Amino acid sequence: SIDEYERLLEKVNMVLPILSHHPPVVDVSEPVVWHTDLHLGNIFVSPNESRIIEGIIDWQSSQACSLFIQARFPEFLTPPKSYAFGPDFPGLPDGFDDLSPEQQKQATNEKELATNSKYYEMSSLAYNQHVYNAMKLDRRLWEPFTYCQLFSQGSLVPLRECLIRLSEDWSLLGLPGSCPFLMTKRERQKHDSQKLEYDDMCYSWDLLKNQLSADYSGWVPNDRWEATEKANKELYNMFIETMREELTPEAAAKKWPFPPQHA
């Protein structure tokens, strides 16, 4: 609700001035211009030499903003959730041979994705250490700046979650004094129930994105569009049928990230 969003923003307004003066944040806060939607469809390379970038398009979402808010992996190098910064190279999980073929495929894909992300991380460390430092900034310190701007996938849960984590870890983060707000027991209980639903939604989004080999906006290369559109319709119809006993088709459709035009 708007009232709930307003209450959360009041809490954000209490902590942002404190975070803005915190030395780890100040060290990576200079303004920069950053392309925040850098997927493969926005990068033009030479037809004769793929290592030569000839142009980058889709700059409309770019802005001059603090480095710690801007710095990120390019869309096509976004690491998996299990990714860890540092010198350790990604590997396959323990007990890989005991996993099912589907689980082995997923683990292999995640290792490949994490490896590509690790090359980008190490390149940043070698050639652009300030960006590397910004990307390593503890997320509890930068999340309040970003989650208060837009609803993440239409939910207030991420904003409330980052405020709860910040209040719990205030001293551990080296912040001065004590957290200027409190989360009531009722707020935490409501949040716990909503977070379960939100996490399920995010899991479904990630699963579908991986199944379709698409980014979060649904973009795929032209040569895979027809096959991806067909697969999306099949998965969508299967989802609607599976959820029929719990949700109306209209309500279930609202939970699908990429509703096909003609399901």
Secondary structure, DSSP 4 states (H G I P E B T S, - for coil): -HHHHHHHHHHHHHHHHHHHTSHHHHTT--EEEE-S---GGGEEE-SS-TTSEEEE---TT-EEEEHHHH----GGGPPPTT---SSPPP-PPTTGGGS-HHHHHHHHHHHHHHHHHHHHHHHHHHH-HHHHHHHHS-HHHHHHHHHTTS-BTTBSHHHHHHHHHHHHTTTTTT-SS--S----HHHHHHHHHHHHHHHHHHHHHHHHHHHHT--TT----GGGHHHHHHHHHHHHHHHHHHTTTTS-HHHHHHT-SS--S--
